[in-house]
Amino acid sequence: MATHLFTPFRLRDVTLRNRVGVSPMCQYSSPGGLATDWHLVHLGSRAVGGAGIVFVEASAVEPRGRISPDDMGLWSDAHAEPLARIARFVESQGAVPAIQLAHAGRKGSTAAPWKGGGPIPDSEGGWPVVGPSPIPFADGWRVPEPLDTTGIASITRNFRAAAARARDAGFRFLELHAAHGYLLHSFYSPLSNRRTASSQAPHRAGKSICTMSQILSSLMASYSCRRRLPRARIFCQGWPGIRIGARSPSFVTASLIRSKHRSTAS
Ligand SMILES: Cc1cc2nc3c(=O)[nH]c(=O)nc-3n(C[C@H](O)[C@H](O)[C@H](O)COP(=O)(O)O)c2cc1C
């Protein structure tokens, strides 16, 4: 039977050598949010193995957005440095280097899976979490502080800054984590978003996806207008199978794709 799996796949200026993609997979192994040699080998070996695209795991855009204390981050230039090394190596092996940006929202401040998972107190390195409404993820979990307009704007800026760092570090494909109950997801689920029109002014709709669209439009603006990188596209679930894996029905993948030849354009 004919298969397309090992045929190239083109998305604007980015061509994957095949349709095998390595999903972002949290390793919970980044002290201070920094990528280590573990990540170089873990991701680099997948590129050597022949994958078409290799994603760096969910990378927090601010420390508060980590799931666990040793999550990957991209909230400073120092974080970009070891990631740039990984992007260079992945690309040198013929795979497209990709990264996922994330904010854990009310599911932050938890222990690594092998330490039992679940919420951890400040005394064990935990931190206050944020969300659309003061509703914890589950009994005994932290109650998120509801984000006001200023808080949303600040997180949006952090997504933008991290996206710019990812671009400058050599990543050619950016994904926003908007699933698994993390911050963006929590804004478009009525289970976690009980905001009313007045509580989230100046946004129009009560249970809207305002944060998601704010962040997206902000990133689109910075990628495709200000930076003159007309490479921005949004894909929804159902687009050809690069991201292989089961998703919740409400999952939305938002991907910004850029040309490797335009990284210094301004
Ligand atoms: C160890 C591990 C870490 C994961 N980390 C992430 C992540 O950082 N971001 C994400 O969107 N999904 C993450 N996932 C979900 C995977 O990307 C994938 O969607 C999921 O494993 C379903 O695909 P599968 O059916 O091929 O396993 C993770 C999965 C595993 C097993």
The ligand as a MOL file (V3000), in Angstrom:
LIG
                    3D

  0  0  0     0  0            999 V3000
M  V30 BEGIN CTAB
M  V30 COUNTS 31 33 0 0 0
M  V30 BEGIN ATOM
M  V30 1 C 6.8120 12.0520 28.6880 0
M  V30 2 C 5.8120 12.8690 27.9340 0
M  V30 3 C 5.9020 14.2600 27.9670 0
M  V30 4 C 4.9820 15.0400 27.2500 0
M  V30 5 N 5.1320 16.4010 27.2100 0
M  V30 6 C 4.3380 17.1240 26.4040 0
M  V30 7 C 4.6080 18.5000 26.1850 0
M  V30 8 O 5.5950 19.0680 26.6650 0
M  V30 9 N 3.7450 19.1820 25.3930 0
M  V30 10 C 2.6700 18.5670 24.7810 0
M  V30 11 O 1.9120 19.2450 24.0670 0
M  V30 12 N 2.4450 17.2730 24.9340 0
M  V30 13 C 3.2490 16.5480 25.7100 0
M  V30 14 N 3.0560 15.2080 25.8180 0
M  V30 15 C 2.0100 14.5910 24.9860 0
M  V30 16 C 2.6410 14.1160 23.6890 0
M  V30 17 O 3.1520 15.2270 22.9690 0
M  V30 18 C 1.6320 13.3710 22.8070 0
M  V30 19 O 0.6520 14.2240 22.3490 0
M  V30 20 C 0.9970 12.2760 23.5510 0
M  V30 21 O 2.0160 11.4390 24.0690 0
M  V30 22 C 0.0460 11.4620 22.6590 0
M  V30 23 O 0.7460 10.9090 21.6190 0
M  V30 24 P 0.9650 9.3320 21.5370 0
M  V30 25 O -0.4000 8.7710 21.4540 0
M  V30 26 O 1.7630 9.1530 20.2730 0
M  V30 27 O 1.7470 8.9670 22.7780 0
M  V30 28 C 3.9470 14.4200 26.5270 0
M  V30 29 C 3.8600 13.0150 26.5120 0
M  V30 30 C 4.7850 12.2610 27.1930 0
M  V30 31 C 4.6590 10.7600 27.1130 0
M  V30 END ATOM
M  V30 BEGIN BOND
M  V30 1 1 1 2
M  V30 2 1 2 3
M  V30 3 2 2 30
M  V30 4 2 3 4
M  V30 5 1 4 5
M  V30 6 1 4 28
M  V30 7 2 5 6
M  V30 8 1 6 7
M  V30 9 1 6 13
M  V30 10 2 7 8
M  V30 11 1 7 9
M  V30 12 1 9 10
M  V30 13 2 10 11
M  V30 14 1 10 12
M  V30 15 2 12 13
M  V30 16 1 13 14
M  V30 17 1 14 15
M  V30 18 1 14 28
M  V30 19 1 15 16
M  V30 20 1 16 17
M  V30 21 1 16 18
M  V30 22 1 18 19
M  V30 23 1 18 20
M  V30 24 1 20 21
M  V30 25 1 20 22
M  V30 26 1 22 23
M  V30 27 1 23 24
M  V30 28 2 24 25
M  V30 29 1 24 26
M  V30 30 1 24 27
M  V30 31 2 28 29
M  V30 32 1 29 30
M  V30 33 1 30 31
M  V30 END BOND
M  V30 END CTAB
M  END
